Amino acid sequence: MVSVSIETPEQTEGRLRRVIAQADVLVHDGVWCFEESPIDQPPVLTGDTLAVVRDDQSWSRLVPLTQEHEHIEQFGIFSFHFPAELDNSGFVGWLAGQLKVRLGTGVFVICGSNRARGGIYDYWGCPIDLLAEAIAVVEALRAS
């Protein structure tokens, strides 16, 4: 369930630091990219497909980088699963802001739901060259 929190900025900061400390974090191996296909040609879902999204013109499938994808943007991926009892509202904006301020980069986030594992989870993508630095920021926030 989506939570609505009425709190001060300081309370939000403290709550989200507790959230990141208690979340399950996984850094996904390899280099990832988006593979696009026309809207009338949905992608085949395979075991290595991490996510699929679409707009009104095309499908976009997040998959491991292969030689056929060499000349497109390359990303590192990490993910968060949140305990069901935690209010993680505002987490995406908060962490994206932290990464932008500390590393100068934007990120992309794809969310899903797994009720058996607490509910909402997030896949985060950043430029592959900044993955180690992004994880260092995450780990520092988890330790604070």
N, C-alpha and C positions, 0 to 999 in steps of 0.2 A: 504494500500500500504506500502511496506517495504521502509523505509527511509535509505538513505546513508548519514551519517554525516561526514563532514571533520572538525575536531575541535581538540583543544588541550585537554590533559587529564583533565585540570581544567574546561574547558568548558563542557566536557562530564559529569564530576562529578556534576556540577551545574544543567545541563539539567536533569540528571537522578534523582536528588533530587527533582526537580520540578515535574517530572513524577510520582514518588512514592507518593508525597503529593496530587496529583490530581486524582490518580487512585481510583477506588472503590475496597475496600479490604473486603473480607469475610472470616471468619474462619469457616470451616465446622465442624459441631458437630460430635462427635464420634471418633472411632478408625477405620482406614482404612487399607486394605491390597490388595495385588495382588493375584488374583485367576487365575491359569493357566489352559489351555486346549490345546490338540494337534492341530496342524494346520488344520487337516481334521475335527475338531469338533469346529467350531466357537461358541463363547459364546452367550447365549441368552441375548439380551439387556432388562434390566428391569429398573424400575423407580429408583432403588438405584445404578445403574451402573453409575459411574462418568466419566470413560474413558475406551477406549479399544485400545490397540496397539498390533502389532504383529511383529514377525521376520519371518525367513524362516522355523522355526520349531514349534512355538507355539503362541497361543493367550495369552494375559495378560489383565485381566479385573480388574479395580480398584473399589472395593466394600467395604461396611462396614464390619468390622470384625464380624464374628459369631463364635460359638463354634467349628464348623467344620474347622475353619481356625486357631485355637489356636497356632499352633507351627510354624508360619511363621512371617516374619517381620511385625511390626505394625507401622503405620504412622499417623501423624496428617496432616491435609490438610488445606491450605488456598489458596485463589485465588485473582487475580487482573483482573479487566476490565479497559481498558485504554480509555480515551476520543479520539475520532477520530482525532482531530487536533494535538495531541501530538506526537512527534517523540520519540518513546520508543526503538529505536534501541540500542542494547547493554545492555538492562535492565537485562536480564537473567544472563549474565556473571557478571555484576556489583553486583547485589544483592546476587548471589551465592557466590561471593568472600567475600562480607561483612559478610555473615553468617558463612563461613568457618573460617575467621579470628577471628570473635567475639565469636563463639560457638564451633569451632573445628569440625563441622559436614558438611558433604556434603548434598545435597538435590537432589530431582528429580523434573523435570518440564515437564508438558504435556501442549502443547499449542493447542488452537483451534481458530475458527473464528466465530464471530457473527456480521455481517455487520450492523445489526439494532442497535447494542449497541456499535458501535465504531470500531469494527474489532477484532484484536487479543486479546485473553485473555489467562491467564496462571493459571494452577493448580500447586501448589507447595506442595511437600511432604517432611517431615522431620521425624526423629525418634519421636515417640509419646512422649517420655519422655522429649524432647526438644521443644515441640510445644509452650509452654508458653514463653520460652526464645526467640524463633524465632520471635514470634509476638511482643515481647517487642523491639527487634531490629528493626523490620519493623516500629513500632509506633514511635520509636526514630528518625528514618530516615525521617518519614513523618513530624515530628515536627521541623526538623532542616532546 
